[in-house]
Amino acid sequence: MKVTVSRGVTIGILIVSGLLLVLAASCSFDREAGTAGADNKTVEPTPVVEQVEAKPKPVFVANQFCYACHAGFQGEALEAAHTKAGIGCERCHGESGRHRSDEANITPPEMMYPRARITPMCMMCHPRDAIKHVDSHKAILEGAATVFDKENSEAPLTVCTDCHAKNHKMNVRITRWNKATGEILKQ
């Protein structure tokens, strides 16, 4: 007499067999790890005495696109502090895709800051209440406006980048743009 087993039944048998093997392996692992003794009594795990602080995972910032031309900014204090916090060049200067792909170097970055707008821009992330306790910030805070104000003809005497980004300036500029309008001034 010939017995035929359908394909579905065969697959079902294989699945149940696999589950039984996993269950058996799990029980065996528990015994080897000491969670159940020879007399099947539960053994309490040893309490953890010391808490280990988890290190923050590194955050990817796309600064390498900028370093292709602006290599001097890699590791510079302002860039390094912001990168450590997960903030890349794009946060302040925009993606600037057209600027990055312009080999003729005539397309400005999406966002540039005339001197009068530097402090208000920094204060978008570093608000007055967070920095007012530092005595050297008083002069800056007295003249700070908002990033949305129109360009002042009188630039402030001191801005955030005078102290916090002394090296965050282009040493050699081939192209100069009006930072307020993006218009080419020199090429």
Summary of the structure (lengths in Angstrom):
residues: 187
radius of gyration: 31.2
end to end distance: 93.9
largest distance: 103.6
contacts: 353
relative contact order: 0.09
helix: 41%
strand: 4%
